[in-house]
Amino acid sequence: MNAMLTVFVKEVKENLRDKRTVMSALLYGPLIGPIIFVMLMNTIITRELNKADQPLKIPVIGAQYAPNLIDALKQQGLQPQLAIADPEAAVRNQDADVVLRIPADFGTSWRKGETSQVEMVYDSSQRETGSSVDRLRRMLETYSRHQGAMRLVARGLSPTMMAPVSVDDRDQSTPQSRAGQLFSILPYFFVLTIFMGGMYLAIDLTAGERERQSLEPLFANPVPRWQVLLGKLGAICVFSLTSLLICVVGFGVCGRIIPAEKLGMTLSLGPAFALQVLLMMVPLVILLASLQTLVAAFAKSYREAQTYLSILMMVPALPSVLLSVLPIKVANWMYTVPLLGQQVGIAQLLRGEQVTTMQISTCMASGLVIAILATLVTAWVYRSERLAISV
C-alpha cells in the first residue's frame, strides 16, 4: 500500500506542474460548460423577452385591402412594414421572419359575410422565427374571434353559439419543472467535465509514459502491478472529482445569474442539488478513469491515445441523446444503468422532483460494481509485459 500511495503522490505532484493538465482539469473542463451555458441562456432569454416587448415588425402585402384588420393588428402591437415583391424568397433568405399577405378580394368576401382569407408566409424550419409567427397568429385569431362575435350579435344571436365546447386548461407543470425541461442538457455537462478532468492525466500516465519509455523502469520495481495501477487511478480520480466539484459550484453560481424567472421558471441549483449530484457522479469518476486508462493502454503514443479517447468521449452523450429523442418514462431500473441513471436522476432534480435515497443508492451501487469490473479488466491488461514497450 505504501507503493500505491507513493505512485499516487508522485503522479499528482508531477501533473500539478503540467500546465496543460491543470488548465484542462481545473479550468477549461469544469468552467467552459457554465460559461457557455450562461452566455447561451442569457442570449436566448434576452432575445425572446426583447421580441415580446417590442412591436412586431412584419411586411404586409395588400394592406390597403383590409384597413380595419390592419388597424386592429396595430392595436395589438403590429408595426406593418413595406410590402416586398417576393415574400417566399425573403423568408427563405431570412430577410423576414414572416410575411402577411392579404388578397385583393378580402373586402368583397368580408362584405358578403363570407370567410376572408389571409396568408402567413414563413419557414417553420427556422427556429428563430417561431415567436414572431406565434404572435402574428394570436393577433389574427383574436381579431377573428372578435369579429365573429360581432357578426352574431348583429344577427341577434349569442356569441356563445360560436363556442359549443369550452376548454379550461389546467397545466400541471411548475416553474421548476419547466426549467428542468429547458436545462435538460445539464447532466451531460457534468459527465463531460469528469471526462475532460481526467483525460489528459490518463493519457500521460499510460500512453505518455509508454512513449517516453518510463513505464518499463517503473514496472521493473518489485511492486505489484495492481498497486501501480491503483496509484495512477487515484491521481486521475482526484483530478476528475476536483473538476466535477468546480463545475457543480460553477453551475450553482450560474443558477443565480440566469434570469429564468422572467420566463416563469425557477432554477434551483443550491447545496442540496450539488450534494446529490456529487453522490450520483462518484461512481462515474472511478468508471471513466478506469475506461480512459484501459483505452490509453492500447495506444503506443500520446497522439494515438488522444484519438482513441476522443471516440470514447461520444459514449457519455448517448443517454442525453436517447432521452431527448425518445419519450421515455422514468423507471427505477434506469438507476441501475451507469450514465443513464445519472442522467435521469439529475433531470428529476432539475424538475424539482424527489429522488429517493434508494434511487441514489442504486445508482451508486450499480455504478461502483461496473467501475470495479472495469478496474479489474484494466489491471489484467496492466499485467502484460508488452504494455511497457512503445514499439
C-alpha positions as CSV (number, residue, x, y, z in Angstrom):
1,M,0.0,0.0,0.0
2,N,2.9,2.3,0.6
3,A,3.9,1.8,-3.0
4,M,0.4,2.7,-4.2
5,L,0.5,5.9,-2.1
6,T,3.9,6.8,-3.4
7,V,2.8,6.4,-7.0
8,F,-0.4,8.4,-6.2
9,V,1.6,11.3,-4.7
10,K,4.2,11.3,-7.4
11,E,1.6,11.5,-10.2
12,V,-0.4,14.2,-8.5
13,K,2.7,16.4,-7.9
14,E,4.0,15.9,-11.4
15,N,0.7,16.7,-13.1
16,L,0.2,19.8,-11.0
17,R,3.3,21.1,-12.6
18,D,1.9,20.4,-16.1
19,K,0.1,23.5,-17.3
20,R,-1.9,21.6,-19.9
21,T,-3.3,19.1,-17.4
22,V,-4.1,21.7,-14.8
23,M,-5.8,24.0,-17.4
24,S,-7.8,21.1,-18.8
25,A,-8.8,19.6,-15.5
26,L,-9.2,22.6,-13.3
27,L,-10.1,25.4,-15.6
28,Y,-11.3,24.7,-19.2
29,G,-13.1,21.4,-18.4
30,P,-15.1,22.5,-15.3
31,L,-15.8,26.1,-16.3
32,I,-16.3,26.1,-20.0
33,G,-19.7,24.5,-19.5
34,P,-21.1,27.0,-17.0
35,I,-19.7,29.9,-19.1
36,I,-21.2,28.7,-22.3
37,F,-24.4,27.9,-20.6
38,V,-24.8,31.4,-19.0
39,M,-23.9,33.1,-22.3
40,L,-26.3,30.9,-24.3
41,M,-29.2,31.1,-21.9
42,N,-28.9,34.9,-21.3
43,T,-28.7,35.5,-25.1
44,I,-31.8,33.3,-25.7
45,I,-33.8,34.8,-22.8
46,T,-32.9,38.4,-23.6
47,R,-33.7,37.9,-27.3
48,E,-37.1,36.3,-26.6
49,L,-38.0,39.0,-24.0
50,N,-37.0,41.8,-26.3
51,K,-39.1,40.3,-29.1
52,A,-42.1,40.0,-26.8
53,D,-41.8,43.6,-25.6
54,Q,-41.1,45.3,-28.9
55,P,-43.6,45.9,-31.7
56,L,-43.9,43.1,-34.2
57,K,-42.4,44.3,-37.4
58,I,-44.0,42.3,-40.3
59,P,-44.0,43.1,-44.0
60,V,-47.7,43.3,-45.1
61,I,-48.7,42.8,-48.7
62,G,-52.1,44.1,-49.7
63,A,-52.7,46.2,-46.5
64,Q,-54.9,48.6,-48.5
65,Y,-57.5,45.8,-49.0
66,A,-58.1,45.4,-45.2
67,P,-57.6,48.7,-43.4
68,N,-59.8,47.7,-40.4
69,L,-57.8,44.5,-40.0
70,I,-54.5,46.4,-40.1
71,D,-55.8,49.0,-37.5
72,A,-56.9,46.2,-35.2
73,L,-53.5,44.4,-35.5
74,K,-51.7,47.7,-34.8
75,Q,-53.6,48.0,-31.5
76,Q,-52.2,44.6,-30.6
77,G,-48.6,45.6,-31.3
78,L,-48.1,45.0,-35.1
79,Q,-45.9,47.5,-36.9
80,P,-46.6,46.9,-40.6
81,Q,-43.6,47.1,-42.9
82,L,-43.5,47.9,-46.6
83,A,-44.6,45.2,-49.0
84,I,-41.9,43.0,-50.6
85,A,-42.1,41.6,-54.2
86,D,-41.1,38.0,-53.4
87,P,-42.2,37.0,-49.8
88,E,-41.2,33.4,-50.3
89,A,-37.6,34.3,-51.2
90,A,-37.5,36.8,-48.3
91,V,-38.5,34.2,-45.8
92,R,-36.1,31.6,-47.2
93,N,-33.2,34.1,-47.2
94,Q,-34.1,35.1,-43.6
95,D,-34.8,38.7,-44.6
96,A,-38.2,38.4,-42.9
97,D,-39.4,36.1,-40.1
98,V,-43.0,36.0,-41.5
99,V,-44.9,37.9,-44.2
100,L,-48.6,38.7,-44.0
101,R,-50.4,38.7,-47.5
102,I,-53.9,40.0,-47.9
103,P,-55.6,39.1,-51.2
104,A,-57.4,41.7,-53.3
105,D,-60.8,40.0,-52.8
106,F,-60.6,40.3,-49.0
107,G,-63.0,43.2,-48.8
108,T,-65.5,41.6,-51.1
109,S,-65.7,38.4,-49.1
110,W,-65.9,40.4,-45.9
111,R,-68.9,42.4,-47.1
112,K,-70.7,39.2,-48.2
113,G,-70.3,37.8,-44.7
114,E,-68.1,35.0,-46.1
115,T,-64.7,33.8,-44.7
116,S,-61.9,36.2,-45.8
117,Q,-58.6,34.5,-46.4
118,V,-55.2,35.9,-45.4
119,E,-51.8,34.2,-45.8
120,M,-48.9,33.8,-43.4
121,V,-45.7,33.1,-45.3
122,Y,-42.9,31.7,-43.1
123,D,-40.4,28.9,-42.8
124,S,-41.0,26.6,-39.8
125,S,-37.6,25.1,-40.0
126,Q,-36.0,28.3,-38.9
127,R,-36.2,28.2,-35.1
128,E,-35.8,32.0,-34.5
129,T,-39.0,32.8,-36.5
130,G,-41.3,30.8,-34.1
131,S,-42.1,33.6,-31.7
132,S,-42.9,36.0,-34.5
133,V,-45.2,33.5,-36.2
134,D,-47.0,32.7,-33.0
135,R,-47.5,36.3,-32.1
136,L,-49.0,37.1,-35.5
137,R,-51.2,34.0,-35.4
138,R,-52.6,35.0,-32.0
139,M,-53.3,38.5,-33.2
140,L,-55.2,37.2,-36.2
141,E,-57.1,34.7,-34.1
142,T,-58.1,37.4,-31.6
143,Y,-59.4,39.6,-34.4
144,S,-61.2,36.7,-36.0
145,R,-63.0,35.8,-32.7
146,H,-64.0,39.4,-32.0
147,Q,-65.4,40.0,-35.5
148,G,-67.2,36.6,-35.5
149,A,-68.9,37.6,-32.2
150,M,-69.9,41.0,-33.6
151,R,-71.5,39.3,-36.7
152,L,-73.6,37.1,-34.4
153,V,-74.7,40.0,-32.2
154,A,-75.7,41.9,-35.4
155,R,-78.0,39.0,-36.2
156,G,-79.5,38.8,-32.8
157,L,-77.6,35.7,-31.8
158,S,-75.4,35.0,-28.7
159,P,-71.7,34.9,-29.3
160,T,-71.5,31.8,-27.2
161,M,-73.0,29.8,-30.1
162,M,-69.5,30.0,-31.7
163,A,-68.1,28.0,-28.8
164,P,-70.2,24.9,-28.1
165,V,-67.3,23.5,-26.2
166,S,-65.2,25.5,-23.7
167,V,-61.7,24.2,-22.9
168,D,-60.3,25.0,-19.4
169,D,-56.5,24.5,-19.5
170,R,-55.0,23.1,-16.3
171,D,-51.3,22.9,-16.8
172,Q,-49.7,20.7,-14.1
173,S,-46.2,22.0,-14.7
174,T,-44.4,24.0,-12.1
175,P,-41.9,26.8,-12.6
176,Q,-39.1,24.4,-11.7
177,S,-40.3,21.5,-13.9
178,R,-40.4,24.0,-16.9
179,A,-36.9,25.0,-16.1
180,G,-35.9,21.3,-15.9
181,Q,-37.1,20.8,-19.5
182,L,-35.2,23.9,-20.7
183,F,-31.9,22.9,-18.9
184,S,-32.1,19.2,-19.6
185,I,-28.7,19.1,-21.1
186,L,-27.1,20.0,-17.8
187,P,-26.3,16.3,-16.8
188,Y,-24.2,15.9,-19.9
189,F,-22.0,18.8,-18.9
190,F,-21.3,17.1,-15.6
191,V,-20.3,13.8,-17.3
192,L,-18.2,15.7,-19.9
193,T,-16.4,17.6,-17.1
194,I,-15.4,14.3,-15.4
195,F,-14.2,13.0,-18.7
196,M,-12.2,16.1,-19.5
197,G,-10.9,16.4,-15.9
198,G,-9.1,13.0,-16.2
199,M,-8.5,12.6,-19.9
200,Y,-5.0,14.2,-20.2
201,L,-3.9,12.6,-17.0
202,A,-5.0,9.2,-18.1
203,I,-3.2,9.6,-21.5
204,D,0.0,10.9,-19.9
205,L,0.2,8.2,-17.2
206,T,-0.2,5.4,-19.6
207,A,0.4,6.2,-23.3
208,G,2.6,9.2,-22.5
209,E,4.9,7.2,-20.2
210,R,4.9,4.3,-22.7
211,E,6.1,6.7,-25.4
212,R,8.8,8.2,-23.1
213,Q,9.8,4.6,-22.2
214,S,9.4,5.4,-18.5
215,L,6.9,2.6,-17.8
216,E,9.5,-0.2,-18.1
217,P,11.7,1.1,-15.3
218,L,8.6,1.6,-13.1
219,F,7.4,-2.0,-13.8
220,A,10.9,-3.3,-13.1
221,N,10.5,-2.4,-9.4
222,P,9.4,-5.2,-7.1
223,V,6.0,-3.7,-6.7
224,P,2.7,-5.5,-7.7
225,R,1.3,-4.0,-10.9
226,W,-2.1,-3.5,-9.4
227,Q,-0.7,-1.2,-6.8
228,V,0.9,0.9,-9.5
229,L,-2.4,1.0,-11.4
230,L,-4.4,2.0,-8.3
231,G,-1.9,4.8,-7.6
232,K,-2.4,6.1,-11.1
233,L,-6.2,5.7,-11.0
234,G,-6.3,7.5,-7.7
235,A,-4.5,10.5,-9.2
236,I,-6.9,10.5,-12.2
237,C,-9.9,10.3,-9.9
238,V,-8.7,13.2,-7.8
239,F,-8.3,15.5,-10.8
240,S,-11.7,14.3,-12.2
241,L,-13.5,14.8,-8.9
242,T,-12.0,18.2,-8.4
243,S,-13.1,19.2,-11.9
244,L,-16.6,18.0,-11.2
245,L,-16.7,19.9,-7.9
246,I,-15.7,23.1,-9.6
247,C,-18.3,22.5,-12.3
248,V,-21.1,21.9,-9.9
249,V,-20.2,25.1,-7.9
250,G,-19.9,27.0,-11.2
251,F,-23.4,25.9,-12.2
252,G,-24.7,26.8,-8.8
253,V,-23.4,30.4,-9.3
254,C,-24.9,30.4,-12.8
255,G,-28.3,29.5,-11.4
256,R,-28.3,32.8,-9.7
257,I,-27.2,34.7,-12.8
258,I,-29.6,33.3,-15.4
259,P,-32.9,35.3,-15.3
260,A,-35.1,32.2,-15.6
261,E,-37.8,33.8,-13.5
262,K,-38.5,36.2,-16.4
263,L,-39.8,33.2,-18.3
264,G,-41.8,32.0,-15.4
265,M,-39.3,29.4,-14.4
266,T,-37.3,28.6,-11.2
267,L,-33.8,27.1,-11.4
268,S,-32.7,25.6,-8.1
269,L,-29.0,24.6,-8.1
270,G,-28.3,25.0,-4.4
271,P,-26.2,22.9,-1.9
272,A,-28.8,20.1,-1.7
273,F,-28.8,19.7,-5.5
274,A,-24.9,19.8,-5.5
275,L,-24.7,17.1,-2.8
276,Q,-27.0,14.7,-4.6
277,V,-25.2,15.3,-7.9
278,L,-21.9,14.5,-6.4
279,L,-23.2,11.3,-4.8
280,M,-24.6,10.0,-8.1
281,M,-21.5,11.1,-10.0
282,V,-18.8,9.5,-7.8
283,P,-19.1,6.0,-9.4
284,L,-18.7,7.6,-12.8
285,V,-15.4,9.2,-11.7
286,I,-14.0,5.8,-11.0
287,L,-15.6,4.2,-14.0
288,L,-14.4,6.8,-16.5
289,A,-10.9,6.8,-15.0
290,S,-10.6,3.1,-15.5
291,L,-12.0,3.2,-19.0
292,Q,-9.7,6.0,-20.0
293,T,-6.7,4.2,-18.6
294,L,-7.8,1.0,-20.3
295,V,-8.2,2.6,-23.7
296,A,-5.0,4.6,-23.4
297,A,-3.2,1.3,-22.6
298,F,-3.8,0.1,-26.2
299,A,-2.2,3.2,-27.7
300,K,1.6,3.3,-28.4
301,S,1.8,7.1,-28.4
302,Y,0.3,10.2,-26.8
303,R,-1.4,11.3,-30.0
304,E,-2.8,7.9,-30.7
305,A,-4.4,7.8,-27.2
306,Q,-5.9,11.2,-27.8
307,T,-7.6,9.8,-30.9
308,Y,-9.0,6.8,-29.1
309,L,-10.3,8.8,-26.1
310,S,-11.9,11.3,-28.5
311,I,-14.0,8.5,-29.8
312,L,-14.7,7.2,-26.3
313,M,-16.0,10.8,-25.4
314,M,-19.0,10.2,-27.6
315,V,-20.3,7.4,-25.3
316,P,-21.4,9.7,-22.4
317,A,-23.6,11.6,-24.9
318,L,-25.7,8.6,-25.7
319,P,-28.1,8.8,-22.7
320,S,-28.7,12.5,-23.3
321,V,-29.4,11.9,-27.0
322,L,-31.7,9.0,-26.2
323,L,-33.8,10.9,-23.6
324,S,-34.1,14.0,-25.8
325,V,-35.3,11.9,-28.8
326,L,-37.5,9.2,-27.2
327,P,-40.3,10.0,-24.8
328,I,-39.1,7.6,-22.1
329,K,-41.0,7.3,-18.8
330,V,-38.7,7.3,-15.8
331,A,-38.5,3.9,-14.1
332,N,-36.4,2.6,-11.2
333,W,-34.5,0.2,-13.4
334,M,-32.9,3.1,-15.1
335,Y,-30.9,3.9,-12.0
336,T,-29.1,0.6,-12.4
337,V,-27.6,1.6,-15.7
338,P,-24.4,3.8,-15.4
339,L,-24.7,7.2,-17.3
340,L,-28.4,6.6,-17.8
341,G,-29.1,6.6,-14.1
342,Q,-27.2,9.8,-13.6
343,Q,-28.9,11.5,-16.5
344,V,-32.4,10.5,-15.2
345,G,-31.6,11.4,-11.6
346,I,-30.2,14.9,-12.3
347,A,-33.1,15.6,-14.7
348,Q,-35.6,14.8,-11.9
349,L,-33.7,17.1,-9.5
350,L,-33.8,19.9,-12.1
351,R,-37.6,19.4,-12.4
352,G,-38.0,19.7,-8.7
353,E,-39.0,16.1,-8.2
354,Q,-37.8,13.9,-5.3
355,V,-35.0,11.5,-5.9
356,T,-35.3,8.9,-3.1
357,T,-32.4,7.6,-1.1
358,M,-33.0,4.1,-2.6
359,Q,-32.7,5.5,-6.1
360,I,-29.4,7.3,-5.3
361,S,-28.1,4.2,-3.5
362,T,-29.0,2.0,-6.5
363,C,-27.3,4.5,-8.9
364,M,-24.1,4.5,-6.7
365,A,-24.1,0.7,-6.1
366,S,-24.5,-0.3,-9.8
367,G,-22.0,2.3,-10.9
368,L,-19.4,1.1,-8.4
369,V,-19.9,-2.5,-9.5
370,I,-19.3,-1.7,-13.1
371,A,-16.4,0.6,-12.1
372,I,-14.8,-2.3,-10.2
373,L,-15.2,-4.6,-13.2
374,A,-13.6,-2.0,-15.5
375,T,-10.8,-1.7,-13.0
376,L,-10.2,-5.4,-12.9
377,V,-10.1,-5.6,-16.7
378,T,-7.6,-2.7,-16.7
379,A,-5.5,-4.5,-14.0
380,W,-5.4,-7.6,-16.2
381,V,-4.2,-5.5,-19.2
382,Y,-1.5,-4.0,-16.9
383,R,-0.1,-7.5,-16.3
384,S,1.0,-7.6,-19.9
385,E,4.8,-7.1,-20.5
386,R,4.0,-5.5,-23.8
387,L,2.4,-2.5,-22.1
388,A,5.9,-1.1,-21.3
389,I,7.1,-1.4,-24.9
390,S,6.4,1.6,-27.1
391,V,7.2,-0.1,-30.4
